Amino acid sequence: MSAQYEDLTLNKLIVYAGNGSYAFDTEETDYYNDIANVSLYDGTTLLKSASIPSTGYYTFEFDVNELTIPKNSSKTITIKADMSTIDPETDDAPGTANSDLMIGFGGTDGVKTTGVSSNTEVTGTNEDYRSSTSSAMVLKVSKPVVTLPTSSDSLGAATTLANGSVVLYAYKVTADASGGDVLLYRNTFVVATSGTGMSITNLRIVDEDGNTISHNTSVPTPYDIDGNNQYWDTFTFDNPDVSNGDVGEAIKIAAGTSKTFRLYGTVAGASTGENFTTFLVGDTASTSHEVNVHNFALATSSVGWVAPTGGDLSNMNYGNFIWSDNYKNDSISGTGANNATTSAQWYNGHLVSGLGNVVSTTAYTIGY
């Protein structure tokens, strides 16, 4: 908040909670239940806190001179929220899994200030509202954070290209420390060679203990992706500690911990001056079937996440990075319907931190 012609004293701020208008969400309307408490901060100083009632907003009243905005200066007021807990069986208890919401001051009607010298409320053309509403947020028990390799930190990937078995790419996934465990079900990659004589076979994902944890090793599928001769491959995970078939074994990352994964491949025909490029594929589309109802790890009977089928990247935008917060607290070692992969609690890489809300994440290139 800025003051131009005189010092302003803050009289009130109204904090609203509303629909985030996110496609992959529940159908609820009582978003206030998803927020346990909101707090207003001036820098690091706590000003006020309250719960948002069923009206969907709360009015914070300020005493005269409690908060002053100096002339030709500004104050930054930050809204912080404590989110409600999620019950694995019941919605609105008090929070609802996958509810989407936004929080903000709600325009000029949500802010009231008075000039210190004029003792006049700032209204009309003297008041300009730009933006104070958050982006859409989706309520989950936990979330993954993805770290990609760079030239300065390869995360264990090779830094030069050679023929033979090569760590083409590496990435780290961290489960949020303040939430719960994160489960991984599917990851997808695009690779590209610079030389027509170079080939790549035996792609596989390997964990920190040297276990191959992708359900198969394969030759990537060639596609003319975005006008370039590139290749793609998608893998469901094969947990070495679980025996539930090729399509029912998720990898668990405990809350506050990380796992680093390496993509191996066998390179042949590489020569001086040639490069090999790899990237982890993200998701830009959010939609699956009904959230909390049909969003299973693997598509069955036309419900759940359909595996990507390649082609132009614009057609590979929704089923590449499949993960879960396991808010239902299901077992990953159970069999059949007792396994976490069969519950409607799986999401794609859309909005996942580190993937950048793009299909083509930052590529990693090594040269011969």
Buried (B, 14 or more C-beta within 10 A) or exposed (E): BBBEEBBBBBBEBBBBBBBBEBEBBBEBEBBBBBBBEBBBBEEEEEBBBEEBEEEBBBEBEBEEEEBBBEBEEEBEBEBEBEBBEBBBEEBBBBBBBBBBBBBBBBBEEBBBBBBBEEEEBBEEEEEEEEEBBBEBBBBBBBBBBBBBBEEEEBBBBBEEBEBEEBBBBBBBBBBBEEBBBBBBBBBBBBBBBBBEEBBBEEBBBBBEEEEBBBBEBBBBEEBEBEEEEBBBBBBBBBBEEBEBEEBBBBBBBEBBEBBBBBBBBBBEEBEEEBBBBBBBBBBBBBEBBEBBEBBBBBBEEEBBBEBBEBBEBEEBBBBBBBBBBBBBEBEBBBEEEEBBBBBBBBBBBBBBEBBBBBBBBEBBEBBB
